[in-house]
Amino acid sequence: MKQIEIFEITSPCIGVCQSGPKGYCLGCFRSRDERLHWTKLEQDVQSKVIKACALRKKRFSQTHSKPTKGTDEQQQISLLD
């Protein structure tokens, strides 16, 4: 049974509109088909797309993040020692 959404789900577009290496938008992380057919999708499908985009963004952030503190590249040299 479908759950009825009270509010319209707005597009997650943030106006970046550039495709990344896997074909997902670097702004909203939707696929080309998800972007093209957004207005025709039912709200339950739109909700699933939003959740999938959040996971894609999380994975992208994890693989493209900078090294954590403690590496030789990020240690600062004290000028007062």
Number of C-alpha atoms within 10 A of each C-alpha: 3 6 7 8 10 7 7 8 14 12 12 16 14 9 10 10 15 13 15 13 8 9 12 21 21 20 17 21 27 25 17 13 9 16 18 11 10 18 13 10 13 10 20 14 13 21 15 11 20 19 12 14 20 15 13 16 18 12 11 14 11 10 8 9 8 9 10 8 9 9 8 8 9 11 9 8 7 6 5 4 4
